[in-house]
């Protein structure tokens, strides 16, 4: 009788409408309960029974209630699901297919709805696939349900880390297709014949996509005359062609541990356009005069040319020869002379940049080693040596003059920019440095000159902690279609064009430089293409990191690494623990707060200043070197847990 009472029904509806509601993101906890995170300061408890209706990461509206004298929330309306398109592992049970999403906080099986014909027979437990969530419990369904889109890779395939990661980020797995017309040189503009000059290339030993060659000579007054010759794929690829569109979508050659996924077909990038020794190749070249003190003169000329690289040299051989470390030597006197002159130019530019711009700090690079079947065996350290710096300085020169040339003639291009500090972060930086008796002015460090001066002071000071804190306040690098300063390099403008085989932004700048040379109409790059390039760069960087994390867990789960002691550098501090990088191999580990001190109330982890205090006393800070022991390697979540070795 009461159930059908319309007055009672209206009263319930009014009360329901008056019940307060909150919006936020679902955060799962280990023991079945969760929280609705409203913002960084506010969250509400979600009991286990209410958590069964939602997934970690869902954006929901929830009813705010009081239960047992405690504020709780009951998710009511789905605003945005966390899962849409996702990757996961297949599980087969009772002739039904399920999928477990590949996310740390999502552990429950999701049933596969509407499996295609013979789909069940095609999959086995452990296979990887892409799926799409089609039913959610907050949308009236009694179950979570997903639809399979495609298979990624079979269980235990050695290439699983690569294929799964690339699929997750919607990145290409293979080189683009090539057509017969892509083999044809389409640019018939007259080129200078420089095939008689002793151009050389210096790269890694196994590099195939060689896009820069150098020739240098001394002038009568002991200045340098450098010619930078860059591979010219835009002479084979028409604007708007299939291949051009494919390259624009990829944005970059994606360099991953073990192999790369090229932006251009390998037949172009590693053969037809590559500056292979003793092969006649079309190039876009630049003639640059540099004073003996390292200052770049205004005598710059861009032109199209033919060259023949006389020798492919490796970073290791050239560095060893300069440093007199082994028996290798250049094949002939002319090649020896090229190396020595490039070395002298490099030293003069380093001196000039140390005084007038910003020098990079040398950092360690890590490279995975694999077995023939693709199993990760080890990680080796690679240091930037003098040959790397020779090429680096030459390319920096070329990119500075390209930026100036584009600005002077067009006023647009694809520029690499870095804004230094915004006003708020400049104020934070000045305040932080003042506590170390380093006095700087806010307005000053927001100028290019002032920023360079700050970086030079920090380089001289050589305090890793101070340097790490200042870097946290700095802006990120970006692209711009109009000229702008690159504070991190210390230049008023900078535009890369030296890697057109590997970067679409460099292909764009090639076309613009060539339009100036040919006196043709130039079209300003769109904001859309700039944003696309920026986003693709971000996705490539994340994919490389994700694959590396996966490979580290595969490597460090081996018996020989159990209970092994490592030296590690603290790179970040959060409320839940410390992140550190193992010096020996570059793996990132996490040290939970519990391992730092057993009594949580006595432990303070301050993320803002990057320090850890126990009972008010400083115990750890970012940049500290600490000794650690591996505690647990979690392959499913690709996390390595460590604890301090006291």
Order of alpha helices (4+ residues) and beta strands (2+ residues): alpha-beta-beta-beta-alpha-beta-beta-beta-beta-beta-alpha-beta-beta-alpha-beta-beta-beta-beta-alpha-beta-beta-beta-beta-alpha-alpha-beta-beta-alpha-beta-alpha-alpha-alpha-alpha-beta-alpha-alpha-beta-beta-beta-alpha-beta-beta-beta-beta-beta
